[in-house]
Amino acid sequence: MILGIGREADIFLYAVLTGMTVFYGYHILIVIRRLIPHGMAAVETEDILFWVCSAIYVYRRMYEAAYGVIRWYFLLGAACGAAAGWLVLKGIKKIIRRERKRLEKSEKNR
């Protein structure tokens, strides 16, 4: 089936959101691990379950978006979404670090 360029762009953006969802889902898992210490066996089990669920999630999104046809630009879009999620998270961390330093500096000046 040949799709129009507009539909392909929609699928690509849908894929970007899918990649961001998987990225942030894994990051939530990392935060939970930091809050609640886990043993190595628990971490490995969580990782296996997360990636199996993520694979199912990505497959379902790909199936819904592209009518069951594997489109390489969907996989590229998912990778771009994960990279965009990483950049956003990196920017947020940078802002938090900068504000924390500013607050610590203002507390010292009091």
N, C-alpha and C positions, 0 to 999 in steps of 0.2 A: 504494500500500500504506500502510495506516495502522498506525503503530507505537504501542505503549503509552508512557506517560510515562517509565517505568523504562528502557525500551530507548533512548528519546531522550536521557535523561540519560547513559546509558552511551556513546552515540555522541558526545555533547558532551565528555565527559571524554577519550575516545579522541582527539577532535579537539584538545583542549588539549595532550595529550602529543605529537601530531603537530606542532603549532605550536612547542612547546618544542624538539623534535628539530631542526626546520629552523633555528630561531634559534641553537641551540648549534652546529649544523653550520657555519653561516656564521661564528660566532665562532671556531671552530677554524681555519677558513680565514684569518681575520684574524690570528690568532696565528702561523700558519705564515708569512704574509707579513711579519710583523715579525721573525721569526727568520731568514728567508731573503729578502733583498731581491729584488723582482721589478720588471721593466720594465712600462711602462703596457700594452703589448700583451699580456703574460702575465696581468696583472691582469684586463684586459677578457675575455680568453679564459676564465680561471678563473671569472669572474662569470657569463658566459653558460652555461658548462657546469654550474655550481652551480645556477643558477635553472632550467635545463631539467630537471636531475635532481630538483630539489626539486618542480617541478610534477608530474613523473611520480610521485614519492613521495607527494605529497598526493593526487593523483588515485587512486592505488592504495589508499591508506588510506580515502579516501572511498568507493571502490567496495566495499571489503571491509566497511566498517562499515554503509553504508546501502544495500547491494544495488544499487549503480550509480545510485542516485537522488541528484541534487545537492540537498542539504539546506542551507539558508542557515545554520542553527545550527551546522553543521559548519564552515563558513568562519568564522563568528563565534568558535567555539571555538578554531580554529587561531590566529586573531588574538589571542584572550585568552591562549593558551598562549605565544605569542611575547612578549606584554607581561609575563606572569608570569615568563618566563625572563629578561627584561631586569631586572625588579625583583630577582630572586634574585641575578643577577650584580652589580647595583649594590650590593646589601647585602654581598655577599662582598668586593667592592672596598673598600667603606667599612671593613669589619672589618680587612682587610689593611693599609690605610692607617693606621688607628688603632693597630694592633699594631706596625707599623713605627716610628711616632712614639714609642710607648712604649719600644721596644727602643733606639732612638737616644738617648732621654732617659736611660735607665738606663745606657747605655754612657758617656755624658758624666759621670755622677755617680760613676763608678768611679775 
